[in-house]
Amino acid sequence: MNEAAPKTQLAAGYFDSSEDRRYDVPTPEDREVAAALKIVQNAGYWVAVRCTQCGHPLVSPKSLRTHMGPKCAARAGVRR
């Protein structure tokens, strides 16, 4: 089992997760996608693309970036 490194508590109840190997720091592209999705959702719309493997509609930012859902990405060996 993947054990997490101990977290140190910061002010206001937040925890420092920089040592936690399970935490992926968002890339600039991830932040751009999240900002674009927020604008679209605030306008009352929802962005969806089809999975390139199975054709299922995808709405998660990670899935939108890879054009594959989590199950298809795992089967294809794509790191999300």
C-alpha positions in Angstrom: 0.0 0.0 0.0 1.2 3.5 -0.8 1.9 5.2 2.5 1.7 9.0 2.5 4.4 11.1 4.1 3.4 12.8 7.3 1.7 16.2 6.8 2.6 19.3 8.7 -0.3 21.5 9.8 -0.1 25.1 8.6 -2.1 28.1 9.8 -5.9 28.1 9.4 -6.1 24.3 9.5 -4.4 23.8 6.1 -1.9 21.0 5.6 1.3 21.0 3.7 1.0 18.3 1.1 4.3 19.0 -0.8 5.8 15.8 0.7 2.7 13.7 -0.1 3.7 11.6 -3.2 0.1 11.0 -4.0 -0.5 14.7 -4.7 0.1 15.9 -8.3 0.8 19.7 -8.5 -1.5 21.2 -11.2 0.4 22.1 -14.4 -0.1 25.4 -16.1 -2.2 23.6 -18.7 -4.4 22.1 -15.9 -5.0 25.6 -14.6 -5.9 26.9 -18.0 -8.4 24.1 -18.6 -9.9 24.6 -15.1 -10.3 28.4 -15.7 -11.9 27.8 -19.1 -14.3 25.2 -17.7 -15.3 27.6 -14.9 -16.1 30.4 -17.4 -18.2 28.0 -19.5 -20.0 26.5 -16.5 -20.7 30.0 -15.1 -22.4 30.7 -18.4 -24.7 27.7 -17.8 -23.0 25.3 -20.2 -21.0 22.1 -19.7 -18.1 21.0 -21.8 -17.9 17.3 -22.8 -15.8 15.4 -25.3 -15.9 11.8 -26.3 -13.4 9.3 -25.1 -11.1 8.3 -28.1 -11.2 4.7 -26.9 -14.9 3.9 -26.0 -16.8 7.0 -27.1 -18.2 7.8 -23.6 -18.8 11.5 -22.8 -16.1 13.0 -20.6 -16.3 16.1 -18.4 -13.5 15.8 -15.9 -10.6 18.2 -16.5 -8.0 15.3 -16.5 -10.2 13.4 -18.9 -10.7 16.4 -21.2 -6.9 16.9 -21.3 -6.1 13.3 -22.3 -9.4 12.6 -24.3 -9.7 9.4 -22.3 -11.6 8.4 -19.3 -9.8 6.9 -16.2 -10.6 3.3 -17.1 -9.5 3.6 -20.8 -6.4 5.5 -19.8 -5.5 2.8 -17.3 -6.0 0.1 -20.0 -3.9 2.1 -22.5 -1.2 2.9 -19.9 -1.6 6.6 -20.2 -0.5 8.6 -17.1 -3.2 11.1 -16.3 
